Amino acid sequence: MSAIYIAGIALCSVLAQWIAWGFRVPAILFLLLTGLLLGPATGLLDPDALLGDLLFPVVSLSVAVILFEGSLTLHFRELKGIGKVVRNLCSIGMITTCIVLSLSAYWILELNWRVAAVLGAVLVVTGPTVIAPLLNSMRPTQDIDRILRWEGIVIDPIGALFAVLVFEAVMLVGQGEVFIHTVIALFKTLGVGLSIGVVAGWLTTLLIRREWLPFELHKFGILALVLISFTVSNHLSHESGLLAVTVFGIWLANQDDLEIDSVLEFKEDLSMILISTLFILLAARLELADLMMLDADVFIFLAIVLFIARPLCIAISTFGTELPIKSRLVLAWIAPRGIVAAAVGSVFAISMMEAGVADAEKMVPLIFTVIIITVVLQSLTAIPIAKLLGVRQPSPNTILIIGANHVARAIACGLKEQNIPVHLSDPAWENCRMARMDGLPCYYGNPQSEHAERYLPLTTLRSVMALSPNRHHNALGVQYFSHLLNEKNVFSLRSSTSHAKANKDSATFLSRQILFGDSGSYARLSSLIAKGGKVSVTRISEEFNWGRYQEMNSDAIPLFILNGDKDNDDDSPIKLRPFTINMEKPPQEGERVVAMLPPKMSVLKDPNNGKNKEPKEIKE
């Protein structure tokens, strides 16, 4: 019977994620609703009866993996360059939020001081899994987008680590007869957690660098080390395991010559599975009696969370900066809580209840109430507030190119010269390095990954063009971004003009392999570039119309049509249309044609910026 319940949880997790994907909202909403429906609403799922004594170990180990995955994204070199505001948010702002919420919980909700302190510490964490989908639909200005994304990335492991330290401190108080005993116990916990984390990180680095651990065992081996580090640390010093795995992840993330991208991708997939399952289990554990136990004072506490704690955090963190007041107002409103707060808070609540701490049973219902209110309310109001304050980007204007090979780089440079923002993505480091040397922004990794959601400018994307020679990478990119941006804004380049259609290709991918017309293919573009071909631009005029252009440039491969006319909004980008198979509307007078020009021709070069009536072909 237990197998049926476990399989059912897996199915419900997928359905909740799928529905969230369809509505383009944070998955946490539907996961939470699923848990509440299966648990307190219908009584179909009882996690305590299903897992018994294994519940606490399962939750604890899952949280350990989630925190480890989050800490793998915390690079010290990036932390130095993210600006004063984000540093303040993850330090003095975080502490300010903790103090305000802890005091409010103690005075207004009349919670035990230990529970109040831990509750305030747990609720400082926002998390990128909630922030990213909200920002993608909100499309705020760059300063807001950058600050909120980096706050979610950095405060995820730092906030969790801070909550662990607060929990350790309050649980150790009173265990000794004198204050010094408590201090010694706290330092013991810190020492064990830090030591285990550093040793695990050093050992893993040694195993990978010396190639003592085969590549195919990297993912499973590191997962095993994470779990053993967590359990050994907890055995030596109670509740120091979360600190150990966080330090473990930070150590690996800051090893410059360590190849762990496959590990990070694996941990992202594993974290999604654990987050989905864990959130349903935790929500199902809520009791209607516990929810009803929360009285009207909870609304006052929620008002403090929304209208006092966050605005005060932003005011302190942005003091003395040049951030516009409108941006500060948006930042003061957007701070949804997510899975890390729920998972870590649940682990602490179980430990405190086992220790007999009064009011510990109220912590999880309070955390879930804050999560529900912040996610729902801020998701519904983010776009109207951004429009009202005029901080929403009028329209996306960036072209994402999947692939940073020589063909993609040549085309991207041509677009960049026309003041069209481009961003490349490639899983091969050498291609990314070459792109960055050309002054092109390039994401190193898989553009469909959760990690990419944090680093790619998704809120500014106008269209996606898959220009990789790898058919599989193109297909995945088309399938993924067709949903995010609408299928008509996603295109792919064929490998060659004679490439047969593979039966395994999706209908969406096959229908979007239309870039650069019948003559356009990766093989032909690559051949032209190898022979010295260049990307150039010419303007279509009354005298030099599209028919005349084709006559004089029969060997060129037209790529794009640019329209220099602005939309109603002065900040609107230049209109760009790629040449496609069976394109109905040819270039019109006043538009510019971007094309790949064979090496022996220069007819597309337009030194007079389109003022000449007819470009002349340079003869040999």
C-alpha positions as CSV (number, residue, x, y, z in Angstrom):
1,M,0.0,0.0,0.0
2,S,2.9,2.4,0.8
3,A,4.2,1.9,-2.8
4,I,0.9,3.2,-4.2
5,Y,1.1,6.3,-2.0
6,I,4.7,7.0,-3.0
7,A,3.9,6.6,-6.7
8,G,0.9,8.8,-6.3
9,I,3.0,11.5,-4.7
10,A,5.4,11.3,-7.6
11,L,2.5,11.6,-10.1
12,C,0.9,14.5,-8.2
13,S,4.3,16.3,-8.1
14,V,4.7,16.0,-11.9
15,L,1.1,17.2,-12.4
16,A,1.6,20.2,-10.1
17,Q,4.9,21.2,-11.9
18,W,3.2,20.7,-15.3
19,I,0.2,22.9,-14.4
20,A,2.6,25.6,-13.0
21,W,4.5,25.4,-16.3
22,G,1.4,25.9,-18.3
23,F,0.2,28.9,-16.3
24,R,3.8,30.2,-16.0
25,V,3.7,30.7,-12.3
26,P,5.9,29.5,-9.5
27,A,5.4,25.7,-9.1
28,I,5.4,26.2,-5.3
29,L,1.8,27.4,-5.5
30,F,0.4,24.2,-7.0
31,L,2.7,22.0,-5.0
32,L,1.3,23.6,-1.8
33,L,-2.3,23.3,-3.0
34,T,-1.7,19.7,-3.8
35,G,-0.3,19.0,-0.4
36,L,-3.2,20.8,1.3
37,L,-5.7,18.9,-0.8
38,L,-4.2,15.5,-0.2
39,G,-3.6,16.1,3.5
40,P,-5.8,18.4,5.7
41,A,-8.6,18.8,3.1
42,T,-9.3,15.1,2.2
43,G,-7.1,13.1,4.6
44,L,-5.9,10.9,1.7
45,L,-2.2,11.4,2.7
46,D,-0.7,11.1,6.1
47,P,3.1,11.5,5.8
48,D,3.7,10.4,9.5
49,A,1.8,7.2,9.0
50,L,3.3,6.6,5.5
51,L,7.0,7.1,6.5
52,G,6.8,6.6,10.3
53,D,10.2,7.0,11.9
54,L,11.8,7.6,8.5
55,L,10.0,11.0,8.0
56,F,12.5,13.1,9.9
57,P,15.5,11.5,8.2
58,V,13.9,11.8,4.7
59,V,13.1,15.5,5.3
60,S,16.5,16.2,6.8
61,L,18.5,14.5,4.0
62,S,16.3,16.2,1.4
63,V,17.0,19.6,2.9
64,A,20.7,18.8,3.0
65,V,20.7,18.1,-0.8
66,I,18.7,21.2,-1.6
67,L,21.0,23.5,0.4
68,F,24.1,21.8,-1.1
69,E,22.7,22.5,-4.6
70,G,22.0,26.1,-3.7
71,S,25.5,26.6,-2.2
72,L,27.1,25.3,-5.5
73,T,26.0,28.6,-7.1
74,L,27.7,30.8,-4.6
75,H,30.9,32.0,-6.1
76,F,33.0,34.5,-4.1
77,R,34.2,36.3,-7.2
78,E,30.6,36.9,-8.3
79,L,29.7,38.0,-4.7
80,K,32.3,40.8,-5.0
81,G,30.8,42.2,-8.1
82,I,27.1,42.1,-7.4
83,G,26.9,45.6,-5.9
84,K,26.5,47.2,-2.6
85,V,22.8,46.8,-2.5
86,V,22.8,43.0,-2.8
87,R,25.7,42.7,-0.2
88,N,23.7,44.8,2.2
89,L,20.5,42.8,1.6
90,C,22.4,39.6,2.4
91,S,24.0,41.0,5.6
92,I,22.6,43.9,7.5
93,G,19.3,43.7,5.6
94,M,18.9,40.0,6.5
95,I,19.7,40.6,10.1
96,T,17.2,43.6,10.2
97,T,14.5,41.3,8.8
98,C,15.3,38.6,11.4
99,I,15.1,41.0,14.3
100,V,11.9,42.7,13.2
101,L,10.1,39.4,12.5
102,S,11.4,37.7,15.7
103,L,10.3,40.5,17.9
104,S,6.9,40.7,16.2
105,A,6.4,36.9,16.6
106,Y,7.4,37.2,20.3
107,W,5.3,40.2,21.2
108,I,2.3,40.0,18.8
109,L,1.9,36.2,18.4
110,E,3.2,35.6,21.9
111,L,5.4,32.7,20.8
112,N,8.1,31.1,22.9
113,W,11.2,33.2,22.4
114,R,13.2,30.3,21.0
115,V,10.5,29.6,18.4
116,A,10.1,33.4,17.6
117,A,13.9,33.7,17.0
118,V,14.1,30.7,14.7
119,L,10.9,31.8,12.8
120,G,12.4,35.2,12.2
121,A,15.7,33.6,11.0
122,V,14.0,31.2,8.6
123,L,11.8,33.9,7.0
124,V,14.7,35.9,5.8
125,V,15.2,33.5,2.8
126,T,13.5,34.2,-0.5
127,G,15.1,31.9,-3.0
128,P,15.5,31.8,-6.8
129,T,13.0,29.1,-7.4
130,V,10.2,31.6,-6.6
131,I,11.8,34.8,-7.7
132,A,12.8,33.7,-11.3
133,P,9.3,32.8,-12.6
134,L,7.9,36.0,-11.1
135,L,10.6,38.2,-12.7
136,N,10.2,36.5,-16.1
137,S,6.6,37.6,-16.2
138,M,7.1,40.9,-14.5
139,R,10.0,42.1,-16.8
140,P,11.3,44.9,-14.5
141,T,14.2,47.2,-15.4
142,Q,17.7,45.9,-15.2
143,D,18.6,47.2,-11.8
144,I,15.5,45.6,-10.2
145,D,15.9,42.3,-12.0
146,R,19.6,42.1,-11.2
147,I,19.2,42.9,-7.5
148,L,16.3,40.5,-6.9
149,R,17.8,37.6,-8.9
150,W,21.2,37.9,-7.1
151,E,19.5,38.3,-3.7
152,G,17.6,35.1,-4.3
153,I,20.8,33.3,-5.3
154,V,23.1,34.5,-2.5
155,I,20.6,34.6,0.3
156,D,19.5,31.0,-0.3
157,P,22.7,29.4,1.2
158,I,23.6,32.4,3.4
159,G,20.1,32.7,4.8
160,A,19.9,29.0,5.5
161,L,23.3,29.0,7.2
162,F,22.2,32.0,9.2
163,A,19.0,30.2,10.3
164,V,21.1,27.1,11.3
165,L,23.3,29.3,13.5
166,V,20.4,31.0,15.1
167,F,18.7,27.6,15.7
168,E,21.9,26.2,17.3
169,A,22.3,29.3,19.5
170,V,18.8,29.3,20.9
171,M,18.7,25.5,21.5
172,L,22.0,25.6,23.3
173,V,21.0,28.4,25.7
174,G,20.2,27.0,29.1
175,Q,21.8,23.6,28.6
176,G,24.8,24.6,30.7
177,E,24.7,26.1,34.2
178,V,26.8,29.1,33.1
179,F,26.9,31.2,29.9
180,I,30.4,29.9,29.0
181,H,29.1,26.4,28.6
182,T,26.6,27.6,26.0
183,V,29.2,29.5,24.1
184,I,31.5,26.5,24.1
185,A,28.7,24.3,22.8
186,L,27.9,26.8,20.0
187,F,31.6,26.9,19.0
188,K,31.7,23.1,19.0
189,T,28.7,23.0,16.6
190,L,30.4,25.6,14.3
191,G,33.7,23.9,14.5
192,V,32.3,20.5,13.6
193,G,30.1,21.8,10.8
194,L,32.9,23.9,9.3
195,S,35.5,21.1,9.6
196,I,33.3,18.4,8.1
197,G,32.4,20.7,5.2
198,V,35.9,21.7,4.5
199,V,37.3,18.2,4.7
200,A,34.5,16.9,2.4
201,G,35.2,19.7,-0.1
202,W,38.9,19.1,0.0
203,L,38.5,15.3,-0.4
204,T,36.1,15.7,-3.3
205,T,38.4,18.2,-5.0
206,L,41.3,15.7,-4.6
207,L,39.3,12.8,-6.0
208,I,38.3,14.7,-9.1
209,R,41.6,16.4,-9.8
210,R,43.6,13.2,-9.4
211,E,41.0,11.3,-11.4
212,W,40.7,8.7,-8.6
213,L,37.0,8.9,-9.1
214,P,35.8,8.0,-12.6
215,F,33.7,10.7,-14.4
216,E,30.7,8.5,-14.5
217,L,30.7,8.3,-10.7
218,H,31.1,12.0,-10.1
219,K,27.4,12.6,-9.6
220,F,26.6,9.6,-7.4
221,G,29.9,9.9,-5.5
222,I,29.4,13.5,-4.6
223,L,25.8,12.8,-3.6
224,A,27.0,10.0,-1.3
225,L,29.6,12.4,0.2
226,V,26.9,15.0,0.8
227,L,24.7,12.5,2.7
228,I,27.6,11.0,4.7
229,S,28.9,14.5,5.6
230,F,25.5,15.5,6.8
231,T,24.9,12.5,9.0
232,V,28.5,12.3,10.4
233,S,28.4,16.0,11.3
234,N,25.0,15.6,13.0
235,H,26.3,12.6,14.9
236,L,29.3,14.5,16.2
237,S,27.3,17.7,17.0
238,H,23.6,17.9,16.9
239,E,22.1,19.8,13.9
240,S,25.5,20.9,12.5
241,G,24.9,18.9,9.3
242,L,23.2,21.7,7.4
243,L,26.2,23.9,8.0
244,A,28.6,21.1,6.9
245,V,26.8,20.6,3.5
246,T,26.5,24.3,2.9
247,V,30.3,24.8,3.4
248,F,30.9,21.7,1.3
249,G,29.0,23.2,-1.6
250,I,30.7,26.6,-1.3
251,W,34.1,25.0,-1.3
252,L,33.4,23.1,-4.5
253,A,31.9,26.2,-6.2
254,N,35.0,28.3,-5.6
255,Q,37.5,25.8,-7.1
256,D,38.4,27.5,-10.4
257,D,39.8,24.5,-12.2
258,L,37.3,22.0,-11.0
259,E,34.8,20.6,-13.6
260,I,31.5,20.1,-11.7
261,D,28.9,21.3,-14.3
262,S,27.6,17.8,-14.8
263,V,27.3,17.5,-11.0
264,L,25.4,20.8,-10.7
265,E,23.0,19.8,-13.5
266,F,22.4,16.5,-11.8
267,K,21.8,18.2,-8.4
268,E,19.3,20.6,-10.1
269,D,17.3,17.7,-11.4
270,L,17.5,15.9,-8.0
271,S,16.6,19.1,-6.2
272,M,13.5,19.5,-8.3
273,I,12.4,16.0,-7.5
274,L,13.1,16.5,-3.8
275,I,11.5,20.0,-3.7
276,S,8.3,18.7,-5.4
277,T,8.0,15.7,-3.1
278,L,9.0,17.4,0.0
279,F,6.7,20.3,-0.4
280,I,3.7,18.0,-0.8
281,L,4.7,16.0,2.2
282,L,5.2,19.0,4.4
283,A,2.0,20.7,3.3
284,A,0.1,17.4,3.9
285,R,1.4,17.3,7.5
286,L,-0.5,20.4,8.3
287,E,-3.6,19.9,10.4
288,L,-6.8,21.9,10.1
289,A,-6.6,22.3,13.9
290,D,-3.1,23.9,13.5
291,L,-4.3,26.3,10.8
292,M,-7.4,27.2,12.9
293,M,-5.2,27.7,15.9
294,L,-3.7,30.8,14.2
295,D,-5.8,33.7,15.4
296,A,-6.4,37.3,14.1
297,D,-3.0,38.3,15.3
298,V,-1.5,36.5,12.4
299,F,-2.9,39.1,10.1
300,I,-1.0,41.8,12.0
301,F,2.2,39.6,11.7
302,L,1.7,39.3,8.0
303,A,1.2,43.0,7.7
304,I,4.6,43.5,9.4
305,V,6.2,41.0,7.1
306,L,4.9,42.8,4.0
307,F,4.8,46.5,5.0
308,I,7.4,46.9,7.8
309,A,10.1,44.3,7.7
310,R,10.8,44.3,3.9
311,P,10.6,48.1,3.4
312,L,12.9,48.6,6.4
313,C,15.3,46.0,5.0
314,I,15.4,47.8,1.6
315,A,15.7,51.3,3.2
316,I,18.7,50.2,5.2
317,S,20.3,48.2,2.3
318,T,19.9,51.0,-0.3
319,F,20.9,53.9,2.0
320,G,23.6,56.0,0.4
321,T,23.2,54.4,-3.1
322,E,22.0,56.0,-6.3
323,L,19.2,53.5,-6.8
324,P,16.0,55.4,-8.0
325,I,13.1,55.7,-5.6
326,K,10.8,53.8,-7.9
327,S,13.2,50.8,-7.9
328,R,13.4,50.9,-4.2
329,L,9.6,50.8,-3.9
330,V,9.4,47.7,-6.1
331,L,12.2,46.0,-4.2
332,A,10.3,46.8,-0.9
333,W,7.3,44.9,-2.2
334,I,8.8,41.8,-3.9
335,A,10.1,39.2,-1.4
336,P,8.2,35.9,-1.8
337,R,9.3,33.1,0.5
338,G,9.9,29.6,-1.0
339,I,10.8,26.0,-0.4
340,V,14.0,26.6,1.5
341,A,12.1,28.5,4.2
342,A,9.5,25.7,4.4
343,A,12.0,22.8,4.4
344,V,14.5,24.3,6.9
345,G,11.7,25.5,9.1
346,S,10.1,22.1,9.1
347,V,13.3,20.4,10.1
348,F,13.8,22.9,13.0
349,A,10.2,22.5,14.1
350,I,10.4,18.7,14.3
351,S,13.6,19.0,16.4
352,M,12.1,21.6,18.7
353,M,9.0,19.6,19.2
354,E,11.1,16.5,20.1
355,A,13.0,18.7,22.6
356,G,9.7,19.8,24.2
357,V,9.9,23.5,23.2
358,A,6.6,25.3,23.7
359,D,4.8,26.6,20.6
360,A,7.1,24.6,18.3
361,E,4.0,23.1,16.6
362,K,2.9,26.6,15.5
363,M,6.1,27.3,13.4
364,V,5.2,25.3,10.3
365,P,1.6,26.6,9.9
366,L,3.0,30.2,10.3
367,I,5.7,29.6,7.7
368,F,3.3,28.2,5.2
369,T,0.9,31.0,5.8
370,V,3.6,33.5,5.0
371,I,4.6,31.6,1.9
372,I,1.0,31.5,0.6
373,I,0.4,35.1,1.2
374,T,3.7,36.4,-0.2
375,V,3.7,34.2,-3.3
376,V,0.0,34.7,-4.2
377,L,-0.2,38.4,-3.4
378,Q,3.1,39.5,-5.0
379,S,2.7,37.3,-8.1
380,L,-0.7,38.9,-8.7
381,T,0.4,42.5,-8.1
382,A,4.0,42.6,-9.4
383,I,3.1,43.5,-13.0
384,P,0.5,46.2,-12.2
385,I,2.9,47.8,-9.7
386,A,5.7,47.7,-12.2
387,K,3.5,49.3,-14.8
388,L,2.2,51.9,-12.3
389,L,5.7,53.0,-11.3
390,G,7.0,52.8,-14.9
391,V,9.7,50.3,-14.1
392,R,8.6,47.6,-16.5
393,Q,10.6,47.1,-19.6
394,P,8.4,48.2,-22.6
395,S,9.3,45.2,-24.8
396,P,12.0,42.5,-24.9
397,N,14.9,43.3,-27.2
398,T,17.6,40.7,-26.7
399,I,18.3,37.8,-29.2
400,L,19.4,34.6,-27.5
401,I,21.6,32.5,-29.7
402,I,22.0,28.9,-28.8
403,G,25.5,28.1,-29.7
404,A,28.7,30.1,-29.6
405,N,30.5,28.4,-32.5
406,H,32.2,30.4,-35.3
407,V,28.9,30.7,-37.2
408,A,27.0,31.9,-34.2
409,R,29.7,34.4,-33.3
410,A,29.9,35.8,-36.8
411,I,26.1,36.4,-36.9
412,A,26.1,37.8,-33.3
413,C,28.8,40.3,-34.1
414,G,26.9,41.4,-37.2
415,L,23.8,42.0,-35.1
416,K,25.8,43.7,-32.4
417,E,27.2,46.2,-34.9
418,Q,23.6,47.1,-35.7
419,N,22.9,47.9,-32.0
420,I,20.8,44.8,-31.5
421,P,21.5,43.2,-28.1
422,V,22.5,39.5,-28.3
423,H,23.4,36.9,-25.7
424,L,25.0,33.5,-26.6
425,S,24.9,30.2,-24.8
426,D,27.1,27.2,-25.2
427,P,28.1,24.1,-23.1
428,A,31.6,24.2,-24.6
429,W,34.0,26.4,-22.6
430,E,36.2,27.1,-25.6
431,N,33.3,28.5,-27.6
432,C,32.2,30.7,-24.7
433,R,35.8,32.0,-24.3
434,M,36.0,32.9,-27.9
435,A,32.7,34.7,-27.8
436,R,33.7,36.7,-24.7
437,M,37.0,37.7,-26.5
438,D,34.8,39.1,-29.3
439,G,32.9,41.2,-26.7
440,L,29.8,39.0,-26.8
441,P,28.0,38.0,-23.6
442,C,27.9,34.2,-23.4
443,Y,26.3,31.9,-20.8
444,Y,28.5,28.8,-20.2
445,G,26.1,25.8,-19.8
446,N,22.8,24.4,-20.7
447,P,20.3,27.3,-21.5
448,Q,17.3,25.1,-20.4
449,S,18.7,24.5,-16.9
450,E,17.5,26.0,-13.6
451,H,21.0,27.5,-13.3
452,A,20.4,29.4,-16.6
453,E,17.2,30.9,-15.2
454,R,19.4,32.8,-12.7
455,Y,22.0,34.0,-15.1
456,L,20.4,34.4,-18.6
457,P,18.5,37.7,-19.3
458,L,15.2,35.9,-19.7
459,T,13.1,39.0,-19.0
460,T,14.6,40.8,-22.0
461,L,14.5,38.0,-24.6
462,R,12.7,38.9,-27.8
463,S,13.5,35.7,-29.7
464,V,15.7,32.6,-29.7
465,M,17.8,31.3,-32.6
466,A,19.3,27.8,-32.3
467,L,22.6,28.0,-34.3
468,S,24.4,25.0,-32.8
469,P,25.8,22.3,-35.1
470,N,24.5,19.8,-32.5
471,R,20.9,18.9,-33.6
472,H,20.1,17.6,-30.1
473,H,21.0,21.0,-28.5
474,N,18.9,22.9,-31.1
475,A,15.9,20.6,-30.6
476,L,15.9,21.0,-26.8
477,G,16.3,24.7,-27.0
478,V,13.4,25.1,-29.5
479,Q,11.2,22.9,-27.4
480,Y,12.0,24.7,-24.2
481,F,11.8,28.3,-25.4
482,S,8.8,27.8,-27.6
483,H,6.7,27.6,-24.5
484,L,8.4,30.6,-22.8
485,L,8.4,33.0,-25.7
486,N,5.7,31.6,-28.1
487,E,6.7,29.3,-31.0
488,K,6.7,32.1,-33.6
489,N,9.7,33.8,-31.8
490,V,11.9,30.7,-31.8
491,F,13.9,29.5,-34.8
492,S,16.5,26.8,-35.6
493,L,19.1,26.4,-38.3
494,R,19.3,23.2,-40.2
495,S,22.6,21.2,-40.0
496,S,22.7,21.0,-43.9
497,T,20.3,21.4,-46.8
498,S,20.3,17.7,-47.4
499,H,19.8,16.6,-43.7
500,A,17.0,14.1,-43.5
501,K,14.3,14.6,-40.9
502,A,14.7,12.4,-37.9
503,N,11.7,10.5,-36.7
504,K,12.6,11.3,-33.1
505,D,12.4,15.1,-33.7
506,S,9.4,16.8,-32.3
507,A,6.9,18.5,-34.6
508,T,7.7,21.8,-33.0
509,F,11.4,21.5,-33.8
510,L,10.7,20.4,-37.4
511,S,8.4,23.3,-37.9
512,R,11.0,25.8,-36.6
513,Q,13.9,24.6,-38.7
514,I,13.4,27.5,-41.1
515,L,16.2,29.9,-40.5
516,F,17.8,31.7,-43.4
517,G,15.6,30.3,-46.2
518,D,16.0,27.3,-48.4
519,S,19.7,28.0,-49.0
520,G,20.6,28.5,-45.3
521,S,22.2,25.8,-43.3
522,Y,25.0,25.5,-40.8
523,A,27.2,23.6,-43.2
524,R,27.0,26.3,-45.9
525,L,27.4,29.2,-43.5
526,S,30.4,27.5,-42.0
527,S,31.9,26.9,-45.4
528,L,31.5,30.6,-46.4
529,I,33.1,31.8,-43.2
530,A,36.0,29.4,-43.6
531,K,36.7,30.9,-47.0
532,G,36.6,34.4,-45.6
533,G,32.9,35.3,-45.9
534,K,31.6,38.2,-43.7
535,V,28.3,39.4,-42.4
536,S,27.4,42.8,-44.0
537,V,24.5,45.1,-44.3
538,T,22.9,47.0,-47.1
539,R,19.8,49.2,-47.4
540,I,17.0,48.5,-49.8
541,S,15.9,51.7,-51.8
542,E,13.6,52.5,-54.6
543,E,16.5,52.3,-57.1
544,F,18.1,49.2,-55.5
545,N,15.1,47.1,-54.8
546,W,15.0,43.5,-53.5
547,G,15.0,42.1,-57.1
548,R,18.1,44.0,-58.0
549,Y,19.7,42.9,-54.7
550,Q,19.1,39.3,-55.5
551,E,20.5,39.7,-59.0
552,M,23.8,41.2,-57.8
553,N,24.1,38.9,-54.8
554,S,23.1,35.5,-55.9
555,D,25.7,33.7,-53.8
556,A,25.0,35.6,-50.6
557,I,22.9,34.0,-47.8
558,P,20.3,36.6,-46.5
559,L,20.0,36.4,-42.7
560,F,17.8,39.2,-41.4
561,I,15.7,42.2,-42.3
562,L,16.1,45.2,-40.1
563,N,13.5,48.0,-39.9
564,G,14.9,51.2,-38.5
565,D,11.5,52.7,-37.7
566,K,10.7,53.0,-34.1
567,D,7.4,51.9,-32.4
568,N,5.2,54.4,-30.6
569,D,7.5,54.1,-27.6
570,D,10.9,55.8,-28.2
571,D,12.6,53.1,-26.3
572,S,11.3,50.3,-28.5
573,P,14.0,48.2,-30.2
574,I,14.7,48.0,-33.9
575,K,12.4,45.5,-35.6
576,L,14.2,42.4,-36.8
577,R,12.8,39.6,-39.0
578,P,14.9,36.6,-39.9
579,F,14.8,35.2,-43.4
580,T,12.9,32.0,-43.3
581,I,11.7,29.3,-45.6
582,N,8.6,30.4,-47.6
583,M,8.9,33.9,-46.2
584,E,5.9,35.9,-47.5
585,K,7.0,39.5,-47.1
586,P,10.3,40.4,-48.8
587,P,12.4,43.4,-47.7
588,Q,10.8,46.8,-48.4
589,E,12.1,50.2,-49.3
590,G,14.0,51.7,-46.3
591,E,14.7,48.3,-44.7
592,R,18.2,46.9,-44.3
593,V,19.3,43.4,-45.2
594,V,21.8,41.5,-43.2
595,A,23.5,38.7,-45.1
596,M,26.5,36.4,-45.1
597,L,28.6,37.7,-48.0
598,P,31.0,35.5,-50.0
599,P,34.6,36.7,-49.8
600,K,34.9,38.0,-53.4
601,M,32.0,40.4,-53.0
602,S,31.4,43.6,-51.0
603,V,28.2,44.8,-52.5
604,L,26.5,44.7,-49.2
605,K,28.9,47.1,-47.6
606,D,27.3,50.5,-47.3
607,P,29.8,53.1,-46.3
608,N,27.4,56.0,-46.9
609,N,24.9,54.5,-44.4
610,G,22.3,53.8,-47.1
611,K,22.5,57.3,-48.7
612,N,24.0,55.9,-51.9
613,K,21.4,55.1,-54.5
614,E,23.0,51.8,-55.6
615,P,25.9,50.0,-54.2
616,K,28.6,49.1,-56.7
617,E,30.2,45.7,-56.9
618,I,33.9,45.7,-56.5
619,K,35.5,43.7,-59.3
620,E,38.7,41.7,-59.0
